[in-house]
Amino acid sequence: MRKRQNFGKNRVLHFVITLILMASGIYYLGLNYVPQKWYETQTMMPNQVESYYVDQWCTPDFGRKEAILWDMTRVDCLSKDYAIEFDFAKKWAESIGQALYYSKLTGKNPAVVLILTSPADYRYVKRIERLESEIKLFLVKAF
């Protein structure tokens, strides 16, 4: 009689463990999102401040760093074609707003460089893709 009770408890325990493993697997797959498009991606040193990535990306032959506009706002990088805003992935919405504003003031196309510090940051790329806007997106893989 005692073996039958333990057998029933083990089945319930196995079911609960299987359910937890399946749920965590689905969550993990959601974090490892693959972007819909192939974005220009550069791999750079992790754990740096934003200005490091701007310095690495925005070389003098590409564009002008910290370009000051007439209203005293600063574009992170002003190139021939783009007004580029750099930001860490968590601040994706703020970077889009700034890029659009700088684009309006300069007459150049808006662009955002998202700095990804972990694989989980690809979820912010997914959010930007949902916007279907004219913003050019570049990625910096810093992990």
Secondary structure, DSSP 4 states (H G I P E B T S, - for coil): -HHHHHHHHHHHHHHHHHHHHHHHHHHHHHHSPPPSS---EEE--SS--HHHHHHHHS-TTTEEEEEEPTTS-EEEEEESSEEEEEEEGGGHHHHHHHHHHHHHHHSSEEEEEEEE-SGGGHHHHHHHHHH--S-EEEEEE--
